[in-house]
Amino acid sequence: MSELSRLTTCQPSRETLSLYRRRTRMLKGLLEAEKLNDASERLVAAQILSPRAGIASDSSGNKQKDRSRDIFVKTRAKFTNEVREELMPRKRTAHPTDTDDTDLMFKYHHDMQEKVAAEMVSMAHNLKENLTIANEIIRKDVEVLEGTSSHADTSLSGLKQNTEKLSDFTARACQYWLWICLALVSLCFLYMVVFIRMFPKRASY
């Protein structure tokens, strides 16, 4: 699946990839169920899985039937037979009658339904807790983003004010230096005039 997702050419469609992912998850669940020690637990784990029939197309455009459902049905039948093999010796030892067999099967199915219902309730409870935690994390992230945005707005406003002050100060500094230069030039001119008046040039004979 990782290699298929990374393909840049001849990549399957999104629907096909999604179908492959569902099949892979179902087959992985069956493999994990095989590792369980108790036969009834293996059957419950298999019943929780819900394969979906689908049609996929190969590279030539020919449609292929989903064989994962056949694998699921065969595996579940195998687990069911294992459970029956475990229950049948007990039944024969106690009361080897058809009525007891039927009652035992009814009790077994009832227990399986209760286990599946308990698993679904537990999954729903876990999902609710995860959603609550996710909502709390999102709420905190939103608060942090709002605080960061407010801080950024404040910083931007302060930066604008400092920029205006710096621009004003720069303009005033230029004006001050201009006036100082004009004053120096004027003083130099006056000094030259006074110097010329005080020391006039002597007439040459």
Backbone hydrogen bonds, N-H to C=O, Kabsch-Sander energy under -0.5 kcal/mol:
donor,donor_aa,acceptor,acceptor_aa,energy
5,S,1,M,-2.3
6,R,2,S,-1.4
7,L,3,E,-0.6
7,L,4,L,-0.8
17,L,13,S,-2.4
18,S,14,R,-2.6
19,L,15,E,-2.2
20,Y,16,T,-2.6
21,R,17,L,-2.4
22,R,18,S,-2.1
23,R,19,L,-2.2
24,T,20,Y,-2.7
25,R,21,R,-2.6
26,M,22,R,-2.2
27,L,23,R,-2.7
28,K,24,T,-2.5
29,G,25,R,-2.2
30,L,26,M,-2.0
31,L,27,L,-2.1
32,E,28,K,-2.2
33,A,29,G,-2.2
34,E,30,L,-1.9
35,K,31,L,-0.7
35,K,32,E,-0.7
36,L,33,A,-1.4
42,R,38,D,-1.8
43,L,39,A,-2.1
44,V,40,S,-2.5
45,A,41,E,-2.6
46,A,42,R,-2.0
47,Q,43,L,-2.3
48,I,44,V,-1.8
49,L,45,A,-0.9
56,A,64,Q,-1.9
58,D,62,N,-2.3
61,G,58,D,-1.7
64,Q,56,A,-3.7
66,D,54,G,-1.2
67,R,65,K,-0.6
71,I,67,R,-2.0
72,F,68,S,-2.5
73,V,69,R,-2.8
74,K,70,D,-2.5
75,T,71,I,-2.6
76,R,72,F,-2.8
77,A,73,V,-2.3
78,K,74,K,-2.1
79,F,75,T,-2.4
80,T,76,R,-2.5
81,N,77,A,-2.3
82,E,78,K,-2.0
83,V,79,F,-2.2
84,R,80,T,-2.4
85,E,81,N,-2.5
86,E,82,E,-1.7
87,L,83,V,-2.1
88,M,84,R,-3.0
90,R,86,E,-0.6
91,K,87,L,-2.1
92,R,88,M,-2.6
93,T,89,P,-1.9
94,A,90,R,-1.9
95,H,91,K,-1.6
97,T,95,H,-2.4
101,D,97,T,-1.8
102,T,98,D,-2.5
103,D,99,T,-2.7
104,L,100,D,-2.7
105,M,101,D,-2.3
106,F,102,T,-2.6
107,K,103,D,-2.7
108,Y,104,L,-2.5
109,H,105,M,-2.7
110,H,106,F,-2.5
111,D,107,K,-2.6
112,M,108,Y,-2.6
113,Q,109,H,-2.5
114,E,110,H,-2.2
115,K,111,D,-2.5
116,V,112,M,-2.8
117,A,113,Q,-2.7
118,A,114,E,-2.6
119,E,115,K,-2.6
120,M,116,V,-2.5
121,V,117,A,-2.6
122,S,118,A,-2.6
123,M,119,E,-2.6
124,A,120,M,-2.7
125,H,121,V,-2.6
126,N,122,S,-2.7
127,L,123,M,-2.6
128,K,124,A,-2.4
129,E,125,H,-2.4
130,N,126,N,-2.7
131,L,127,L,-2.6
132,T,128,K,-2.4
133,I,129,E,-2.7
134,A,130,N,-2.7
135,N,131,L,-2.7
136,E,132,T,-2.3
137,I,133,I,-2.6
138,I,134,A,-2.7
139,R,135,N,-2.6
140,K,136,E,-2.4
141,D,137,I,-2.5
142,V,138,I,-2.6
143,E,139,R,-2.3
144,V,140,K,-2.6
145,L,141,D,-2.7
146,E,142,V,-2.7
147,G,143,E,-2.7
148,T,144,V,-2.8
149,S,145,L,-2.8
150,S,146,E,-2.6
151,H,147,G,-2.7
152,A,148,T,-2.6
153,D,149,S,-2.5
154,T,150,S,-2.5
155,S,151,H,-2.7
156,L,152,A,-2.7
157,S,153,D,-2.4
158,G,154,T,-2.6
159,L,155,S,-2.5
160,K,156,L,-2.3
161,Q,157,S,-2.2
162,N,158,G,-2.7
163,T,159,L,-2.5
164,E,160,K,-2.5
165,K,161,Q,-2.7
166,L,162,N,-2.8
167,S,163,T,-2.6
168,D,164,E,-2.7
169,F,165,K,-2.9
170,T,166,L,-2.7
171,A,167,S,-2.5
172,R,168,D,-2.6
173,A,169,F,-2.7
174,C,170,T,-2.3
175,Q,171,A,-2.1
176,Y,172,R,-2.9
177,W,173,A,-2.6
178,L,174,C,-2.1
179,W,175,Q,-2.5
180,I,176,Y,-2.5
181,C,177,W,-2.4
182,L,178,L,-2.4
183,A,179,W,-2.5
184,L,180,I,-2.5
185,V,181,C,-2.6
186,S,182,L,-2.4
187,L,183,A,-2.7
188,C,184,L,-2.6
189,F,185,V,-2.3
190,L,186,S,-2.7
191,Y,187,L,-2.7
192,M,188,C,-2.2
193,V,189,F,-2.3
194,V,190,L,-2.8
195,F,191,Y,-2.7
196,I,192,M,-2.6
197,R,193,V,-2.3
198,M,194,V,-2.7
199,F,195,F,-2.2
